[in-house]
Amino acid sequence: MSASGFSNQKKIRLLAIEPRESIQALIKEACRNFGFLCETLSDSGGAQALLSKRFYSFILYNTQAVHGRNSTFLGNLRNIRGYEKVPVIALSSDTGPEKTAELLDDGCHAVLPETTSVKVIHSYLNLFLRRDLYGQFAETEFLRKDLNQKKGEIILCSTSKEILDIPTQDLNAITHVVTNENELFHLLYAGNIWMVLVGLQARWALNIVGRLKNDPALDIQLILLRNSNVLDASVIEFFNQGGNDLMSVNKPAFILSRQINSRLEREFYFKDKYVSALKSAANKLPIRSEERMNLHAEPWLVDTLHIPHKEVPGGDFYEIINLPDNSKVLILGDVMGKEWGAWFFSLAYMAYIRSSIRLMVTQYEWDMQKVMEELNDVMLRDFKLAEVFTTLTMVYLPEGKEELHLASASGLPLIHYKKESDDFDEIKVSGPLLGLKEEARYEVKKLKLNTGDMLWLFTDGYLEEKSPNALKTLEECLRKEGPSSSLQMLDKELEAQRFSQRYEDDRTLIRIVV
């Protein structure tokens, strides 16, 4: 994959510490062409401050630009949170065996001559990027497969798609027959595979058993089918590479299929227990979004309904934060992604936002725009949260006042119900996603609610991308059921609507009444 494939969303940043201005200019130009963001320093003096301010995916430095010992510089770098494993490439005038070994022992990932071309440097960066993306892919595969309660599938490695070694029609799982490596790996990475059976004549598959078992993105049972009880070299090699078990095909089809099915049932049983335990733990965490909550803080009444998709925690989150003056701050966010992968990040976002707001209000008077800007800065500097984007809507509910403040980081429009005119208005508040760009600006709108007025917040679980009138349909449902109806009744009515018969995401609905 070319560097441009990594460019903007991942915000790949390179810090180059290079004393030669001409080389600095070349590196900057190359980074622009390759889609990286690049900052340069002439020496290591200001590196500590920059590294602490934001996260860099790579460090490229000239050993001549370091104050003091290289080992001290690299040791200090590794002690900064998030930089324990960041690739560091050293440019050195001395690339002899002793100097190279010293720099590698100190923590460099590569040592290149000072005269190395920018094109070669870019190739190294691309190599490390690929490794990083593969690591993230492995983590994603864990979340997609290990935390997935859907019944897995089987792959049979064979030399023919017509003559098979097992009765596939009797298996309680979808069975794919593959005859080469490309087909095998495509299915392994694209599907939910629990078991790989190596057929009697599939010698090609025996040669890659080690690759299959050592791949962190794969967690499969690997079984060798046999028609002989002889312990030959192929069996020994199969187990030496990490194969799990042998299975004889010299038995009635009923018994053979029952053996395979029982393995699948056992796998599903333990996975179901594992995921159920994880769900139970998630519901008991102190940081979580309650399914239902009612808050009365004069003059405000707040009702919430939060329903995870398929009862699996996901990316939607909300919280009401108390301020020292008894005012409230309501936050509603949606982490990009699905189910567990998004949920893990939602906890981090909730904790960050909660602690940041509480810290900020002790340092200065409440300023919603400043709070959003500082949250954006925090997300930019966090090396993990910077990888995942979230929408956020923030509502400030001052005590004893009927004028609330609204801010948004690419959140959905809010719906304002005006009792006097019995009408609905959409309220849009501008602001980019948190952590997307530096020095972002966030609009703050003030909205006065009269007695009986309502403000509705919701996440995209209630919308359908294919329906351009989804917001209007939502408003029609509110009008049909009556804005004062219970949130549960409104949720059921929305589910009954044609545009939303199948929810494919978490959904959160919040109503604020004065």
NORKAFEN-V597198 format. One record per run of one state. SS is the DSSP state (2 for helix, 1 for strand, 0 for the rest). FROM is the first residue (numbers start at 1). TO is the last residue. If there is no record, write none. Layout:
ss: [SS SS]
from: [FROM FROM]
to: [TO TO]
This chain:
ss: [0 2 0 1 0 2 0 1 0 2 0 1 2 0 2 0 1 0 2 0 1 0 2 0 1 0 2 0 1 0 2 0 1 0 2 0 2 0 1 0 2 0 1 0 2 0 1 0 1 0 2 0 1 0 1 0 2 0 2 0 2 0 1 0 1 0 1 0 1 0 1 0 1 0 2 0 2 0 2 0 2 0 1 0]
from: [1 3 7 13 18 21 35 37 42 44 54 58 63 66 70 79 87 93 97 107 110 114 118 147 153 158 168 171 175 179 181 191 193 199 203 207 209 215 221 227 233 241 245 249 253 285 292 298 300 308 309 312 316 323 328 336 339 364 368 382 385 388 390 398 403 411 414 419 423 428 444 449 454 459 460 463 470 482 487 497 498 501 507 514]
to: [2 6 12 17 20 34 36 41 43 53 57 62 65 69 78 86 92 96 106 109 113 117 146 152 157 167 170 174 178 180 190 192 198 202 206 208 214 220 226 232 240 244 248 252 284 291 297 299 307 308 311 315 322 327 335 338 363 367 381 384 387 389 397 402 410 413 418 422 427 443 448 453 458 459 462 469 481 486 496 497 500 506 513 514]
